[in-house]
């Protein structure tokens, strides 16, 4: 009986799925401008895969290394879904500015869709030899009409 109960719990946990985030959104930037963010998503072998403009993130709860950029190096992303409401992304890596190391980053980004808005909330810490500093940012993007 316990095995059956465990199998039912595992199946029901998998059946929640992930949020439908596919679409194009206009997102405000710190300098007052806006940026278009486009997300598409597919499902393969029961795993939702989000495509953020040719960057693929499977929501499989596994750490995936991403290519180094000018600002992020040695970075991994781990995505998973909180029921079918929120995509959560753990970001662990090293932050650089003008080619110089700034800090280690450890953050959680939560992405959800409600009505015609894509809500992004990121919070975490930046740590270096000087100590740790918490940060958080919330962005509300407006869905663009096709």
LINTA-V839070 format. One record per residue. N is the residue number from 1. PHI is phi in radians with two decimals (NA if undefined). D_FIRST is the distance of its C-alpha to the first C-alpha in whole Angstrom. Layout:
# LINTA-V839070
N/PHI/D_FIRST  N/PHI/D_FIRST
This chain:
# LINTA-V839070
1/NA/0  2/-1.11/4  3/-1.12/5  4/-1.08/5  5/-1.07/6  6/-1.09/9  7/-1.12/10  8/-1.10/11  9/-1.11/12  10/-1.11/14  11/-1.10/15  12/-1.19/17  13/-1.16/18  14/-1.30/20  15/-1.34/21  16/-1.10/23  17/1.33/26  18/-2.19/29  19/-1.21/32  20/-1.44/35  21/-1.92/38  22/-1.01/40  23/2.67/44  24/-1.98/47  25/-2.32/48  26/-1.73/51  27/-2.01/50  28/-1.23/53  29/-1.93/54  30/-1.07/56  31/-1.47/59  32/1.66/59  33/-1.40/58  34/-2.17/55  35/-2.28/53  36/-1.51/51  37/-1.99/48  38/-2.04/46  39/-2.20/43  40/-2.18/41  41/-2.60/37  42/-2.37/35  43/-2.25/32  44/-2.42/31  45/0.93/28  46/1.41/26  47/-1.96/28  48/-1.36/31  49/-2.06/34  50/-1.66/37  51/-1.98/41  52/-1.75/43  53/0.94/46  54/1.28/45  55/-1.94/43  56/-1.73/40  57/-2.24/37  58/-1.30/33  59/-1.57/31  60/-2.01/28  61/1.10/28  62/-2.03/30  63/-1.30/34  64/-2.15/37  65/-1.21/40  66/-2.01/43  67/-1.11/47  68/-1.10/49  69/-2.21/51  70/-1.10/54  71/-1.80/52  72/-2.24/49  73/-2.38/48  74/0.87/46  75/-1.87/43  76/-2.14/39  77/-2.14/37  78/-2.24/34  79/-1.94/32  80/-2.71/29  81/-1.94/28  82/-1.67/27  83/0.96/26  84/-1.96/28  85/-1.90/31  86/-2.37/32  87/-1.57/33  88/-1.96/33  89/-2.29/35  90/-1.58/36  91/-2.07/39  92/-2.27/40  93/-3.10/44  94/-2.10/48  95/-1.71/50  96/-2.18/54  97/-2.45/57  98/0.91/60  99/1.42/59  100/-1.95/58  101/-1.08/55  102/-1.94/54  103/-2.96/50  104/-1.49/47  105/-2.03/45  106/-2.43/41  107/-2.53/40  108/-2.12/37  109/-1.89/38  110/-1.98/37  111/-2.18/38  112/-2.46/37  113/-2.19/39  114/-2.44/40  115/0.88/42  116/-2.02/45  117/-2.23/44  118/-1.75/42  119/-1.79/42  120/-2.12/42  121/-2.30/41  122/-2.17/42  123/-2.55/42  124/3.07/42  125/-2.31/44  126/-1.91/47  127/-2.24/48  128/-2.59/51  129/-1.08/53  130/-1.44/55  131/2.23/51  132/-2.03/48  133/-2.35/49  134/-1.29/46  135/-2.55/47  136/-2.71/45  137/-2.64/46  138/-2.11/45  139/-2.23/47  140/-2.00/46  141/-1.77/47  142/-1.69/48  143/-1.16/47  144/-1.61/50  145/-1.34/51  146/-1.14/51
